[in-house]
């Protein structure tokens, strides 16, 4: 099983809210996930990014791929 760390969309129309999750890369975007690592709310000012960095590092260490957007979010959390 190839795991990937990516965003799972929630919220209502035109008010997105994203969960950062680990899931099998063959699953659809909003399908079943393995573990929830945090969340991202782009609709607030400033944007809210909440990640469990220990869990993210654990999954990356086990070979999970990271999507481009989640890589950006990890870099934003690391700067703060």
N, CA, C and O atoms as a Maestro MAE file, in Angstrom:
{
 s_m_m2io_version
 :::
 2.0.0
}

f_m_ct {
 s_m_title
 :::
 protein
 m_atom[320] {
  # First column is atom index #
  i_m_mmod_type
  r_m_x_coord
  r_m_y_coord
  r_m_z_coord
  i_m_residue_number
  s_m_chain_name
  s_m_pdb_residue_name
  s_m_pdb_atom_name
  i_m_atomic_number
  :::
  1 25 0.848 -1.187 0.000 1 A "UNK " " N  " 7
  2 3 0.000 0.000 0.000 1 A "UNK " " CA " 6
  3 2 0.886 1.240 0.000 1 A "UNK " " C  " 6
  4 15 1.761 1.390 0.853 1 A "UNK " " O  " 8
  5 25 0.655 2.116 -0.951 2 A "UNK " " N  " 7
  6 3 1.396 3.368 -1.035 2 A "UNK " " CA " 6
  7 2 0.573 4.465 -0.361 2 A "UNK " " C  " 6
  8 15 -0.540 4.771 -0.787 2 A "UNK " " O  " 8
  9 25 1.129 5.045 0.685 3 A "UNK " " N  " 7
  10 3 0.419 6.087 1.426 3 A "UNK " " CA " 6
  11 2 0.818 7.459 0.896 3 A "UNK " " C  " 6
  12 15 1.933 7.660 0.413 3 A "UNK " " O  " 8
  13 25 -0.108 8.385 0.997 4 A "UNK " " N  " 7
  14 3 0.150 9.759 0.585 4 A "UNK " " CA " 6
  15 2 -0.484 10.694 1.619 4 A "UNK " " C  " 6
  16 15 -1.570 10.430 2.135 4 A "UNK " " O  " 8
  17 25 0.214 11.782 1.906 5 A "UNK " " N  " 7
  18 3 -0.310 12.812 2.808 5 A "UNK " " CA " 6
  19 2 -0.890 13.896 1.915 5 A "UNK " " C  " 6
  20 15 -0.174 14.503 1.119 5 A "UNK " " O  " 8
  21 25 -2.202 14.138 2.051 6 A "UNK " " N  " 7
  22 3 -2.856 15.121 1.196 6 A "UNK " " CA " 6
  23 2 -4.039 15.757 1.909 6 A "UNK " " C  " 6
  24 15 -4.351 15.422 3.052 6 A "UNK " " O  " 8
  25 25 -4.695 16.686 1.206 7 A "UNK " " N  " 7
  26 3 -5.827 17.408 1.774 7 A "UNK " " CA " 6
  27 2 -7.129 16.690 1.459 7 A "UNK " " C  " 6
  28 15 -7.300 16.121 0.381 7 A "UNK " " O  " 8
  29 25 -8.042 16.728 2.420 8 A "UNK " " N  " 7
  30 3 -9.387 16.189 2.246 8 A "UNK " " CA " 6
  31 2 -10.358 17.347 2.467 8 A "UNK " " C  " 6
  32 15 -10.388 17.939 3.546 8 A "UNK " " O  " 8
  33 25 -11.144 17.665 1.451 9 A "UNK " " N  " 7
  34 3 -12.004 18.850 1.506 9 A "UNK " " CA " 6
  35 2 -13.242 18.613 2.342 9 A "UNK " " C  " 6
  36 15 -13.848 17.542 2.311 9 A "UNK " " O  " 8
  37 25 -13.597 19.635 3.083 10 A "UNK " " N  " 7
  38 3 -14.822 19.646 3.860 10 A "UNK " " CA " 6
  39 2 -15.417 21.031 3.762 10 A "UNK " " C  " 6
  40 15 -15.006 21.818 2.909 10 A "UNK " " O  " 8
  41 25 -16.370 21.350 4.612 11 A "UNK " " N  " 7
  42 3 -16.992 22.662 4.593 11 A "UNK " " CA " 6
  43 2 -18.148 22.715 3.620 11 A "UNK " " C  " 6
  44 15 -18.568 21.695 3.072 11 A "UNK " " O  " 8
  45 25 -18.650 23.899 3.416 12 A "UNK " " N  " 7
  46 3 -19.783 24.037 2.500 12 A "UNK " " CA " 6
  47 2 -19.338 24.717 1.208 12 A "UNK " " C  " 6
  48 15 -18.159 25.021 1.025 12 A "UNK " " O  " 8
  49 25 -20.283 24.946 0.332 13 A "UNK " " N  " 7
  50 3 -19.977 25.556 -0.957 13 A "UNK " " CA " 6
  51 2 -19.363 26.944 -0.764 13 A "UNK " " C  " 6
  52 15 -19.905 27.773 -0.033 13 A "UNK " " O  " 8
  53 25 -18.245 27.186 -1.416 14 A "UNK " " N  " 7
  54 3 -17.490 28.445 -1.394 14 A "UNK " " CA " 6
  55 2 -16.896 28.777 -0.019 14 A "UNK " " C  " 6
  56 15 -16.429 29.897 0.187 14 A "UNK " " O  " 8
  57 25 -16.904 27.830 0.922 15 A "UNK " " N  " 7
  58 3 -16.279 28.000 2.235 15 A "UNK " " CA " 6
  59 2 -15.493 26.730 2.560 15 A "UNK " " C  " 6
  60 15 -15.871 25.987 3.465 15 A "UNK " " O  " 8
  61 25 -14.391 26.469 1.822 16 A "UNK " " N  " 7
  62 3 -13.678 25.206 2.022 16 A "UNK " " CA " 6
  63 2 -12.954 25.141 3.359 16 A "UNK " " C  " 6
  64 15 -12.555 26.155 3.931 16 A "UNK " " O  " 8
  65 25 -12.802 23.936 3.823 17 A "UNK " " N  " 7
  66 3 -12.073 23.616 5.044 17 A "UNK " " CA " 6
  67 2 -11.405 22.284 4.756 17 A "UNK " " C  " 6
  68 15 -12.063 21.353 4.293 17 A "UNK " " O  " 8
  69 25 -10.115 22.176 5.021 18 A "UNK " " N  " 7
  70 3 -9.382 20.983 4.632 18 A "UNK " " CA " 6
  71 2 -8.796 20.259 5.835 18 A "UNK " " C  " 6
  72 15 -8.295 20.885 6.769 18 A "UNK " " O  " 8
  73 25 -8.866 18.933 5.799 19 A "UNK " " N  " 7
  74 3 -8.183 18.094 6.775 19 A "UNK " " CA " 6
  75 2 -6.924 17.561 6.103 19 A "UNK " " C  " 6
  76 15 -6.964 17.160 4.940 19 A "UNK " " O  " 8
  77 25 -5.811 17.555 6.823 20 A "UNK " " N  " 7
  78 3 -4.573 16.962 6.317 20 A "UNK " " CA " 6
  79 2 -4.582 15.517 6.789 20 A "UNK " " C  " 6
  80 15 -4.547 15.248 7.989 20 A "UNK " " O  " 8
  81 25 -4.630 14.590 5.841 21 A "UNK " " N  " 7
  82 3 -4.804 13.177 6.168 21 A "UNK " " CA " 6
  83 2 -3.782 12.310 5.448 21 A "UNK " " C  " 6
  84 15 -3.195 12.708 4.442 21 A "UNK " " O  " 8
  85 25 -3.586 11.110 5.993 22 A "UNK " " N  " 7
  86 3 -2.801 10.073 5.335 22 A "UNK " " CA " 6
  87 2 -3.797 9.080 4.770 22 A "UNK " " C  " 6
  88 15 -4.671 8.593 5.487 22 A "UNK " " O  " 8
  89 25 -3.668 8.778 3.484 23 A "UNK " " N  " 7
  90 3 -4.571 7.821 2.863 23 A "UNK " " CA " 6
  91 2 -3.850 7.029 1.787 23 A "UNK " " C  " 6
  92 15 -2.775 7.408 1.322 23 A "UNK " " O  " 8
  93 25 -4.461 5.933 1.408 24 A "UNK " " N  " 7
  94 3 -3.966 5.138 0.304 24 A "UNK " " CA " 6
  95 2 -4.089 5.989 -0.958 24 A "UNK " " C  " 6
  96 15 -5.136 6.592 -1.189 24 A "UNK " " O  " 8
  97 25 -3.035 6.048 -1.778 25 A "UNK " " N  " 7
  98 3 -3.063 6.937 -2.931 25 A "UNK " " CA " 6
  99 2 -4.105 6.541 -3.972 25 A "UNK " " C  " 6
  100 15 -4.434 7.348 -4.842 25 A "UNK " " O  " 8
  101 25 -4.621 5.339 -3.905 26 A "UNK " " N  " 7
  102 3 -5.632 4.889 -4.865 26 A "UNK " " CA " 6
  103 2 -7.039 5.319 -4.474 26 A "UNK " " C  " 6
  104 15 -7.957 5.208 -5.287 26 A "UNK " " O  " 8
  105 25 -7.231 5.804 -3.261 27 A "UNK " " N  " 7
  106 3 -8.554 6.245 -2.805 27 A "UNK " " CA " 6
  107 2 -8.884 7.612 -3.402 27 A "UNK " " C  " 6
  108 15 -7.990 8.373 -3.771 27 A "UNK " " O  " 8
  109 25 -10.176 7.908 -3.489 28 A "UNK " " N  " 7
  110 3 -10.584 9.215 -3.988 28 A "UNK " " CA " 6
  111 2 -10.311 10.283 -2.926 28 A "UNK " " C  " 6
  112 15 -10.029 9.960 -1.772 28 A "UNK " " O  " 8
  113 25 -10.397 11.540 -3.317 29 A "UNK " " N  " 7
  114 3 -10.014 12.661 -2.451 29 A "UNK " " CA " 6
  115 2 -10.735 12.653 -1.109 29 A "UNK " " C  " 6
  116 15 -10.106 12.883 -0.076 29 A "UNK " " O  " 8
  117 25 -12.018 12.398 -1.102 30 A "UNK " " N  " 7
  118 3 -12.790 12.450 0.133 30 A "UNK " " CA " 6
  119 2 -13.118 11.059 0.667 30 A "UNK " " C  " 6
  120 15 -14.073 10.891 1.426 30 A "UNK " " O  " 8
  121 25 -12.327 10.064 0.272 31 A "UNK " " N  " 7
  122 3 -12.563 8.697 0.715 31 A "UNK " " CA " 6
  123 2 -12.030 8.447 2.116 31 A "UNK " " C  " 6
  124 15 -11.673 9.373 2.844 31 A "UNK " " O  " 8
  125 25 -11.986 7.174 2.473 32 A "UNK " " N  " 7
  126 3 -11.537 6.773 3.807 32 A "UNK " " CA " 6
  127 2 -10.049 7.078 3.975 32 A "UNK " " C  " 6
  128 15 -9.259 6.873 3.053 32 A "UNK " " O  " 8
  129 25 -9.675 7.567 5.150 33 A "UNK " " N  " 7
  130 3 -8.283 7.882 5.418 33 A "UNK " " CA " 6
  131 2 -7.755 6.992 6.535 33 A "UNK " " C  " 6
  132 15 -8.519 6.365 7.269 33 A "UNK " " O  " 8
  133 25 -6.412 6.953 6.646 34 A "UNK " " N  " 7
  134 3 -5.760 6.138 7.657 34 A "UNK " " CA " 6
  135 2 -5.623 6.910 8.963 34 A "UNK " " C  " 6
  136 15 -5.943 6.399 10.037 34 A "UNK " " O  " 8
  137 25 -5.140 8.155 8.856 35 A "UNK " " N  " 7
  138 3 -4.929 8.974 10.052 35 A "UNK " " CA " 6
  139 2 -5.082 10.447 9.703 35 A "UNK " " C  " 6
  140 15 -4.670 10.878 8.626 35 A "UNK " " O  " 8
  141 25 -5.670 11.217 10.606 36 A "UNK " " N  " 7
  142 3 -5.797 12.659 10.438 36 A "UNK " " CA " 6
  143 2 -4.615 13.328 11.139 36 A "UNK " " C  " 6
  144 15 -4.362 13.082 12.319 36 A "UNK " " O  " 8
  145 25 -3.894 14.178 10.400 37 A "UNK " " N  " 7
  146 3 -2.690 14.814 10.935 37 A "UNK " " CA " 6
  147 2 -2.901 16.272 11.317 37 A "UNK " " C  " 6
  148 15 -2.064 16.854 12.006 37 A "UNK " " O  " 8
  149 25 -3.990 16.863 10.888 38 A "UNK " " N  " 7
  150 3 -4.231 18.268 11.210 38 A "UNK " " CA " 6
  151 2 -5.303 18.839 10.310 38 A "UNK " " C  " 6
  152 15 -6.071 18.103 9.690 38 A "UNK " " O  " 8
  153 25 -5.349 20.177 10.242 39 A "UNK " " N  " 7
  154 3 -6.331 20.832 9.392 39 A "UNK " " CA " 6
  155 2 -5.788 22.144 8.870 39 A "UNK " " C  " 6
  156 15 -4.798 22.673 9.376 39 A "UNK " " O  " 8
  157 25 -6.460 22.665 7.838 40 A "UNK " " N  " 7
  158 3 -6.076 23.906 7.174 40 A "UNK " " CA " 6
  159 2 -7.350 24.659 6.827 40 A "UNK " " C  " 6
  160 15 -8.223 24.125 6.143 40 A "UNK " " O  " 8
  161 25 -7.461 25.904 7.297 41 A "UNK " " N  " 7
  162 3 -8.633 26.733 7.015 41 A "UNK " " CA " 6
  163 2 -8.183 27.977 6.253 41 A "UNK " " C  " 6
  164 15 -7.688 28.923 6.866 41 A "UNK " " O  " 8
  165 25 -8.346 27.994 4.919 42 A "UNK " " N  " 7
  166 3 -7.886 29.132 4.129 42 A "UNK " " CA " 6
  167 2 -8.835 30.331 4.155 42 A "UNK " " C  " 6
  168 15 -8.483 31.396 3.650 42 A "UNK " " O  " 8
  169 25 -10.018 30.183 4.727 43 A "UNK " " N  " 7
  170 3 -11.028 31.244 4.680 43 A "UNK " " CA " 6
  171 2 -10.917 32.241 5.822 43 A "UNK " " C  " 6
  172 15 -11.624 33.249 5.823 43 A "UNK " " O  " 8
  173 25 -10.060 31.989 6.781 44 A "UNK " " N  " 7
  174 3 -9.890 32.936 7.878 44 A "UNK " " CA " 6
  175 2 -8.717 33.862 7.567 44 A "UNK " " C  " 6
  176 15 -7.898 33.567 6.696 44 A "UNK " " O  " 8
  177 25 -8.645 34.947 8.262 45 A "UNK " " N  " 7
  178 3 -7.531 35.887 8.071 45 A "UNK " " CA " 6
  179 2 -6.838 36.070 9.397 45 A "UNK " " C  " 6
  180 15 -7.457 36.649 10.290 45 A "UNK " " O  " 8
  181 25 -5.623 35.637 9.612 46 A "UNK " " N  " 7
  182 3 -4.765 34.878 8.694 46 A "UNK " " CA " 6
  183 2 -5.205 33.416 8.601 46 A "UNK " " C  " 6
  184 15 -5.991 32.935 9.417 46 A "UNK " " O  " 8
  185 25 -4.680 32.721 7.588 47 A "UNK " " N  " 7
  186 3 -5.003 31.306 7.392 47 A "UNK " " CA " 6
  187 2 -4.605 30.500 8.625 47 A "UNK " " C  " 6
  188 15 -3.570 30.769 9.234 47 A "UNK " " O  " 8
  189 25 -5.415 29.520 8.994 48 A "UNK " " N  " 7
  190 3 -5.127 28.670 10.150 48 A "UNK " " CA " 6
  191 2 -4.570 27.341 9.653 48 A "UNK " " C  " 6
  192 15 -5.216 26.633 8.879 48 A "UNK " " O  " 8
  193 25 -3.363 27.011 10.106 49 A "UNK " " N  " 7
  194 3 -2.733 25.743 9.759 49 A "UNK " " CA " 6
  195 2 -2.351 25.062 11.060 49 A "UNK " " C  " 6
  196 15 -1.565 25.596 11.842 49 A "UNK " " O  " 8
  197 25 -2.905 23.892 11.289 50 A "UNK " " N  " 7
  198 3 -2.634 23.132 12.514 50 A "UNK " " CA " 6
  199 2 -2.189 21.732 12.095 50 A "UNK " " C  " 6
  200 15 -2.973 20.973 11.526 50 A "UNK " " O  " 8
  201 25 -0.913 21.388 12.382 51 A "UNK " " N  " 7
  202 3 -0.378 20.081 11.999 51 A "UNK " " CA " 6
  203 2 0.333 19.429 13.168 51 A "UNK " " C  " 6
  204 15 0.973 20.106 13.973 51 A "UNK " " O  " 8
  205 25 0.222 18.118 13.259 52 A "UNK " " N  " 7
  206 3 0.995 17.327 14.218 52 A "UNK " " CA " 6
  207 2 2.295 16.943 13.518 52 A "UNK " " C  " 6
  208 15 2.350 15.936 12.812 52 A "UNK " " O  " 8
  209 25 3.344 17.750 13.714 53 A "UNK " " N  " 7
  210 3 4.599 17.567 12.979 53 A "UNK " " CA " 6
  211 2 5.284 16.249 13.318 53 A "UNK " " C  " 6
  212 15 5.965 15.681 12.465 53 A "UNK " " O  " 8
  213 25 5.121 15.747 14.539 54 A "UNK " " N  " 7
  214 3 5.715 14.452 14.886 54 A "UNK " " CA " 6
  215 2 5.110 13.337 14.036 54 A "UNK " " C  " 6
  216 15 5.826 12.469 13.538 54 A "UNK " " O  " 8
  217 25 3.806 13.368 13.876 55 A "UNK " " N  " 7
  218 3 3.129 12.354 13.065 55 A "UNK " " CA " 6
  219 2 3.485 12.512 11.588 55 A "UNK " " C  " 6
  220 15 3.642 11.518 10.879 55 A "UNK " " O  " 8
  221 25 3.612 13.751 11.124 56 A "UNK " " N  " 7
  222 3 4.004 13.990 9.727 56 A "UNK " " CA " 6
  223 2 5.388 13.406 9.471 56 A "UNK " " C  " 6
  224 15 5.597 12.725 8.467 56 A "UNK " " O  " 8
  225 25 6.328 13.665 10.365 57 A "UNK " " N  " 7
  226 3 7.692 13.135 10.202 57 A "UNK " " CA " 6
  227 2 7.710 11.617 10.252 57 A "UNK " " C  " 6
  228 15 8.473 10.978 9.527 57 A "UNK " " O  " 8
  229 25 6.866 11.029 11.113 58 A "UNK " " N  " 7
  230 3 6.778 9.574 11.198 58 A "UNK " " CA " 6
  231 2 6.314 8.987 9.869 58 A "UNK " " C  " 6
  232 15 6.887 8.010 9.387 58 A "UNK " " O  " 8
  233 25 5.279 9.578 9.276 59 A "UNK " " N  " 7
  234 3 4.754 9.053 8.018 59 A "UNK " " CA " 6
  235 2 5.726 9.267 6.872 59 A "UNK " " C  " 6
  236 15 5.867 8.395 6.015 59 A "UNK " " O  " 8
  237 25 6.394 10.403 6.839 60 A "UNK " " N  " 7
  238 3 7.391 10.634 5.785 60 A "UNK " " CA " 6
  239 2 8.536 9.645 5.937 60 A "UNK " " C  " 6
  240 15 9.078 9.158 4.945 60 A "UNK " " O  " 8
  241 25 8.905 9.347 7.183 61 A "UNK " " N  " 7
  242 3 9.959 8.370 7.448 61 A "UNK " " CA " 6
  243 2 9.592 6.965 7.009 61 A "UNK " " C  " 6
  244 15 10.473 6.171 6.679 61 A "UNK " " O  " 8
  245 25 8.299 6.644 7.001 62 A "UNK " " N  " 7
  246 3 7.873 5.313 6.564 62 A "UNK " " CA " 6
  247 2 7.633 5.251 5.058 62 A "UNK " " C  " 6
  248 15 7.232 4.209 4.540 62 A "UNK " " O  " 8
  249 25 7.873 6.357 4.350 63 A "UNK " " N  " 7
  250 3 7.789 6.334 2.896 63 A "UNK " " CA " 6
  251 2 6.545 6.942 2.294 63 A "UNK " " C  " 6
  252 15 6.287 6.749 1.106 63 A "UNK " " O  " 8
  253 25 5.767 7.669 3.069 64 A "UNK " " N  " 7
  254 3 4.562 8.304 2.515 64 A "UNK " " CA " 6
  255 2 4.958 9.463 1.615 64 A "UNK " " C  " 6
  256 15 5.860 10.235 1.941 64 A "UNK " " O  " 8
  257 25 4.285 9.580 0.491 65 A "UNK " " N  " 7
  258 3 4.494 10.714 -0.406 65 A "UNK " " CA " 6
  259 2 3.726 11.901 0.158 65 A "UNK " " C  " 6
  260 15 2.765 11.735 0.910 65 A "UNK " " O  " 8
  261 25 4.162 13.101 -0.214 66 A "UNK " " N  " 7
  262 3 3.500 14.316 0.268 66 A "UNK " " CA " 6
  263 2 3.052 15.125 -0.945 66 A "UNK " " C  " 6
  264 15 3.839 15.344 -1.865 66 A "UNK " " O  " 8
  265 25 1.796 15.570 -0.955 67 A "UNK " " N  " 7
  266 3 1.303 16.371 -2.075 67 A "UNK " " CA " 6
  267 2 1.974 17.744 -2.061 67 A "UNK " " C  " 6
  268 15 2.547 18.156 -1.052 67 A "UNK " " O  " 8
  269 25 1.894 18.441 -3.186 68 A "UNK " " N  " 7
  270 3 2.536 19.750 -3.319 68 A "UNK " " CA " 6
  271 2 1.972 20.756 -2.314 68 A "UNK " " C  " 6
  272 15 2.730 21.503 -1.696 68 A "UNK " " O  " 8
  273 25 0.667 20.778 -2.149 69 A "UNK " " N  " 7
  274 3 0.041 21.747 -1.243 69 A "UNK " " CA " 6
  275 2 0.396 21.460 0.214 69 A "UNK " " C  " 6
  276 15 0.614 22.387 0.995 69 A "UNK " " O  " 8
  277 25 0.454 20.195 0.577 70 A "UNK " " N  " 7
  278 3 0.812 19.844 1.952 70 A "UNK " " CA " 6
  279 2 2.284 20.177 2.211 70 A "UNK " " C  " 6
  280 15 2.636 20.577 3.320 70 A "UNK " " O  " 8
  281 25 3.143 20.017 1.207 71 A "UNK " " N  " 7
  282 3 4.544 20.436 1.348 71 A "UNK " " CA " 6
  283 2 4.622 21.928 1.656 71 A "UNK " " C  " 6
  284 15 5.399 22.346 2.514 71 A "UNK " " O  " 8
  285 25 3.820 22.729 0.958 72 A "UNK " " N  " 7
  286 3 3.755 24.165 1.219 72 A "UNK " " CA " 6
  287 2 3.301 24.436 2.654 72 A "UNK " " C  " 6
  288 15 3.876 25.285 3.336 72 A "UNK " " O  " 8
  289 25 2.277 23.723 3.112 73 A "UNK " " N  " 7
  290 3 1.763 23.929 4.469 73 A "UNK " " CA " 6
  291 2 2.807 23.529 5.522 73 A "UNK " " C  " 6
  292 15 2.944 24.210 6.538 73 A "UNK " " O  " 8
  293 25 3.534 22.448 5.294 74 A "UNK " " N  " 7
  294 3 4.582 22.017 6.228 74 A "UNK " " CA " 6
  295 2 5.660 23.090 6.314 74 A "UNK " " C  " 6
  296 15 6.152 23.387 7.403 74 A "UNK " " O  " 8
  297 25 6.031 23.673 5.179 75 A "UNK " " N  " 7
  298 3 7.026 24.749 5.182 75 A "UNK " " CA " 6
  299 2 6.526 25.973 5.936 75 A "UNK " " C  " 6
  300 15 7.302 26.631 6.629 75 A "UNK " " O  " 8
  301 25 5.239 26.288 5.809 76 A "UNK " " N  " 7
  302 3 4.677 27.442 6.531 76 A "UNK " " CA " 6
  303 2 4.692 27.208 8.047 76 A "UNK " " C  " 6
  304 15 4.978 28.126 8.816 76 A "UNK " " O  " 8
  305 25 4.387 25.995 8.466 77 A "UNK " " N  " 7
  306 3 4.394 25.679 9.901 77 A "UNK " " CA " 6
  307 2 5.821 25.692 10.433 77 A "UNK " " C  " 6
  308 15 6.055 26.132 11.559 77 A "UNK " " O  " 8
  309 25 6.778 25.216 9.638 78 A "UNK " " N  " 7
  310 3 8.169 25.173 10.066 78 A "UNK " " CA " 6
  311 2 8.756 26.577 10.248 78 A "UNK " " C  " 6
  312 15 9.597 26.793 11.120 78 A "UNK " " O  " 8
  313 25 8.309 27.526 9.425 79 A "UNK " " N  " 7
  314 3 8.801 28.916 9.520 79 A "UNK " " CA " 6
  315 2 8.344 29.577 10.820 79 A "UNK " " C  " 6
  316 15 9.085 30.353 11.424 79 A "UNK " " O  " 8
  317 25 7.124 29.265 11.242 80 A "UNK " " N  " 7
  318 3 6.535 29.935 12.414 80 A "UNK " " CA " 6
  319 2 7.120 29.450 13.713 80 A "UNK " " C  " 6
  320 15 6.725 29.919 14.780 80 A "UNK " " O  " 8
  :::
 }
 m_bond[319] {
  # First column is bond index #
  i_m_from
  i_m_to
  i_m_order
  :::
  1 1 2 1
  2 2 3 1
  3 3 4 2
  4 3 5 1
  5 5 6 1
  6 6 7 1
  7 7 8 2
  8 7 9 1
  9 9 10 1
  10 10 11 1
  11 11 12 2
  12 11 13 1
  13 13 14 1
  14 14 15 1
  15 15 16 2
  16 15 17 1
  17 17 18 1
  18 18 19 1
  19 19 20 2
  20 19 21 1
  21 21 22 1
  22 22 23 1
  23 23 24 2
  24 23 25 1
  25 25 26 1
  26 26 27 1
  27 27 28 2
  28 27 29 1
  29 29 30 1
  30 30 31 1
  31 31 32 2
  32 31 33 1
  33 33 34 1
  34 34 35 1
  35 35 36 2
  36 35 37 1
  37 37 38 1
  38 38 39 1
  39 39 40 2
  40 39 41 1
  41 41 42 1
  42 42 43 1
  43 43 44 2
  44 43 45 1
  45 45 46 1
  46 46 47 1
  47 47 48 2
  48 47 49 1
  49 49 50 1
  50 50 51 1
  51 51 52 2
  52 51 53 1
  53 53 54 1
  54 54 55 1
  55 55 56 2
  56 55 57 1
  57 57 58 1
  58 58 59 1
  59 59 60 2
  60 59 61 1
  61 61 62 1
  62 62 63 1
  63 63 64 2
  64 63 65 1
  65 65 66 1
  66 66 67 1
  67 67 68 2
  68 67 69 1
  69 69 70 1
  70 70 71 1
  71 71 72 2
  72 71 73 1
  73 73 74 1
  74 74 75 1
  75 75 76 2
  76 75 77 1
  77 77 78 1
  78 78 79 1
  79 79 80 2
  80 79 81 1
  81 81 82 1
  82 82 83 1
  83 83 84 2
  84 83 85 1
  85 85 86 1
  86 86 87 1
  87 87 88 2
  88 87 89 1
  89 89 90 1
  90 90 91 1
  91 91 92 2
  92 91 93 1
  93 93 94 1
  94 94 95 1
  95 95 96 2
  96 95 97 1
  97 97 98 1
  98 98 99 1
  99 99 100 2
  100 99 101 1
  101 101 102 1
  102 102 103 1
  103 103 104 2
  104 103 105 1
  105 105 106 1
  106 106 107 1
  107 107 108 2
  108 107 109 1
  109 109 110 1
  110 110 111 1
  111 111 112 2
  112 111 113 1
  113 113 114 1
  114 114 115 1
  115 115 116 2
  116 115 117 1
  117 117 118 1
  118 118 119 1
  119 119 120 2
  120 119 121 1
  121 121 122 1
  122 122 123 1
  123 123 124 2
  124 123 125 1
  125 125 126 1
  126 126 127 1
  127 127 128 2
  128 127 129 1
  129 129 130 1
  130 130 131 1
  131 131 132 2
  132 131 133 1
  133 133 134 1
  134 134 135 1
  135 135 136 2
  136 135 137 1
  137 137 138 1
  138 138 139 1
  139 139 140 2
  140 139 141 1
  141 141 142 1
  142 142 143 1
  143 143 144 2
  144 143 145 1
  145 145 146 1
  146 146 147 1
  147 147 148 2
  148 147 149 1
  149 149 150 1
  150 150 151 1
  151 151 152 2
  152 151 153 1
  153 153 154 1
  154 154 155 1
  155 155 156 2
  156 155 157 1
  157 157 158 1
  158 158 159 1
  159 159 160 2
  160 159 161 1
  161 161 162 1
  162 162 163 1
  163 163 164 2
  164 163 165 1
  165 165 166 1
  166 166 167 1
  167 167 168 2
  168 167 169 1
  169 169 170 1
  170 170 171 1
  171 171 172 2
  172 171 173 1
  173 173 174 1
  174 174 175 1
  175 175 176 2
  176 175 177 1
  177 177 178 1
  178 178 179 1
  179 179 180 2
  180 179 181 1
  181 181 182 1
  182 182 183 1
  183 183 184 2
  184 183 185 1
  185 185 186 1
  186 186 187 1
  187 187 188 2
  188 187 189 1
  189 189 190 1
  190 190 191 1
  191 191 192 2
  192 191 193 1
  193 193 194 1
  194 194 195 1
  195 195 196 2
  196 195 197 1
  197 197 198 1
  198 198 199 1
  199 199 200 2
  200 199 201 1
  201 201 202 1
  202 202 203 1
  203 203 204 2
  204 203 205 1
  205 205 206 1
  206 206 207 1
  207 207 208 2
  208 207 209 1
  209 209 210 1
  210 210 211 1
  211 211 212 2
  212 211 213 1
  213 213 214 1
  214 214 215 1
  215 215 216 2
  216 215 217 1
  217 217 218 1
  218 218 219 1
  219 219 220 2
  220 219 221 1
  221 221 222 1
  222 222 223 1
  223 223 224 2
  224 223 225 1
  225 225 226 1
  226 226 227 1
  227 227 228 2
  228 227 229 1
  229 229 230 1
  230 230 231 1
  231 231 232 2
  232 231 233 1
  233 233 234 1
  234 234 235 1
  235 235 236 2
  236 235 237 1
  237 237 238 1
  238 238 239 1
  239 239 240 2
  240 239 241 1
  241 241 242 1
  242 242 243 1
  243 243 244 2
  244 243 245 1
  245 245 246 1
  246 246 247 1
  247 247 248 2
  248 247 249 1
  249 249 250 1
  250 250 251 1
  251 251 252 2
  252 251 253 1
  253 253 254 1
  254 254 255 1
  255 255 256 2
  256 255 257 1
  257 257 258 1
  258 258 259 1
  259 259 260 2
  260 259 261 1
  261 261 262 1
  262 262 263 1
  263 263 264 2
  264 263 265 1
  265 265 266 1
  266 266 267 1
  267 267 268 2
  268 267 269 1
  269 269 270 1
  270 270 271 1
  271 271 272 2
  272 271 273 1
  273 273 274 1
  274 274 275 1
  275 275 276 2
  276 275 277 1
  277 277 278 1
  278 278 279 1
  279 279 280 2
  280 279 281 1
  281 281 282 1
  282 282 283 1
  283 283 284 2
  284 283 285 1
  285 285 286 1
  286 286 287 1
  287 287 288 2
  288 287 289 1
  289 289 290 1
  290 290 291 1
  291 291 292 2
  292 291 293 1
  293 293 294 1
  294 294 295 1
  295 295 296 2
  296 295 297 1
  297 297 298 1
  298 298 299 1
  299 299 300 2
  300 299 301 1
  301 301 302 1
  302 302 303 1
  303 303 304 2
  304 303 305 1
  305 305 306 1
  306 306 307 1
  307 307 308 2
  308 307 309 1
  309 309 310 1
  310 310 311 1
  311 311 312 2
  312 311 313 1
  313 313 314 1
  314 314 315 1
  315 315 316 2
  316 315 317 1
  317 317 318 1
  318 318 319 1
  319 319 320 2
  :::
 }
}
